[in-house]
Amino acid sequence: MRVIVTGGAGFIGSHVAEALCATGHHVYVLDDLSTGRRENVPDGAVFVEGDVRDEALVEDLFRDVRPDAVVHQAAQTSVTVSVREPRRDADVNIGGTVVLLEAARRHGVARFVFASTGGAIYGEVPEGTRAEIGWPERPESPYGIGKLAAEHYVRAATGPIPHTAILRYANVYGPRQDPHGEAGVVAIFTERLLDGAPVTIYGMAEAGDGGCVRDYVFVGDVVDANLAALAGRLAAPVVHVATGVGTRTSDLLAALERHFGPASQVVHAPPRPGDLGRSVLAPCPDLAAPTPLDEGLAATVAWFRAQRER
């Protein structure tokens, strides 16, 4: 297939693009490099620098490539940024998705895979439960609201676009994640521990309570979910990409400290605006068993260490 991967120079998108190239697809990466890196684009992929909101650029790309499929990973991904800049968040996450859907409809694209969020769409998930597909959707941040709105646009395009899939990710981590942004606590902690710098745990309800509970899913499992969606192997139009296991921030830090030794200092801070206390998702039964956290963290730490040695 000819596949356009938006955000294909970023963390998740570059892994998806790499896997598609490895399986023989013709891959075209569209990325504005606002957070992605040119060196992340895999060999064999055609790189186009540009913004998904640029209607003229997107139209030219679709006309030239005549894609069979679109894998839409490009996004504004930080809950904190969305609270601070809700208009920007909506512009990228809703507006950019609509531009792509319209181009896909005009050019007869057969498959459209949309990277959404499970963590931010349901709101608080009570202790002892896991959010299921079909739960009430109660996003509490502009990020979650924007992703849910974009999902509705994707659903509305089903028909003109014969096959659409919505993947609701839990908290994704792994190699190539940016440690310098406001999202991605595994990457941030790993970088801080490598530097011997203080680590900050933001509280669930108040400073010092051990932090939020999250469902951490390895990027390799996310790639597998995208490939399954493209191949039509998912029975439902909306699925979770998750482990179903909740991990508190303080426990995540302890797991990483097993690789590095204790943090030089742990700072306990109040909750951040827009952060949920607990988010855990029921995994999709159509996908393989998720990578255990310890195994995924070991691979992530090894990658970050290798980057330091280059």
Residue, then its C-alpha position, 0 to 999 in steps of 0.5 A: m500500500r501507499v501510506i501517508v503517516t502524519g507525525g512520522a518524524g515524531f515518537i510514535g509516528s516514526h516507529v509506525a513508519e519504520a514498521l510499515c517500511a519494513t513490511g514492504h509498504h510505500v511510506y510518505v511521512l508528513d511532519d512539520l518538525s515542531t516536535g519531531r526530528r528529521e533523523n527519526v524518519p526511517d530509510g525508505a520513507v519519503f519525507v515531506e515537511g509540512d503542517v497537517r493544517d496546510e490545506a494546499l500542501v495536503e491537497d498536493l501531497f494526496r494528489d501526487v501520492r494517491p495514498d491507499a491509507v492514512v495513519h494520522q499520528a500528528a497531534q498536540t499531545s500535552v494536556t498541560v499545553s491544551v489547558r494553557e493554549p486551548r485554541r492551539d490544541a483545537d486548531v491542531n487536533i480538530g482542524g488538522t484532522v478535518v483537513l486530512l479527512e476531507a483530502a482522504r474523501r476527495h482522493g478515494v483513500a480506502r483506510f484511515v487510522f486515527a490516533s486518539t487518547g483513552g487516558a483523557i477521554y473518560g475522565e477519572v476512572p474509579e479505583g478497582t475498575r478499568a475503562e471499557i469501550g462504551w463507557p461514558e466519555r467525560p473529558e476534563s481537559p481541552y486535549g481530551i475534548g479535542k480528541l473526542a471531537a476529532e473522533h466524531y469527525v472520523r466516524a462521520a467520514t465512514g462511508p466516503i472512507p470505507h475503513t476507519a479505525i480509532l485507536r485510543y492509546a493509554n500512556v505510551y512510552g519507549p525509545r525516541q520519546d522526547p524527554h524535554g516536553e511536558a508529556g512523557v514521564v518515562a522519558i523525562f524520568t529517564e533523562r533526569l536519572l541519567d543526568g543525576a538531576p532532581v525528579t518531580i512527582y506531581g500529586m494525584a490530589e495533593a503534593g506527596d501522595g505518590g502521584c497519579v495512576r496511569d496505564y503505561v503501554f510500550v510503543g511496540d504494542v502501539v505499532d502492532a495495533n496500527l498494523a492490525a488496524l491497517a490490515g483490517r484485523l480489528a473487529a471494532p471501529v474503536v479500540h483501546v491500546a493499553t495494558g489494563v494495569g495501573t502504575r502510580t508515578s512513585d512506583l514508576l520511578a522506583a522501577l526506573e531507579r532499579h536501572f540507575g540507583p536512587a534519584s538524587q532528589v525527589v520533589h513532590a509538587p501539587p497536581r498539574p492543571g488538567d491532570l487526571g488522578r487515575s486512568v486505566l483502560a481495558p485492553c483490546p482482546d484482538l491484540a496480542a498480550p501487552t509488553p510487561l512494564d519492566e521489559g518495556l522500561a529495560a528497552t527504553v533505558a537501553w535506548f537512552r543510554a545508547q544515545r548518550e554513547r553515540 
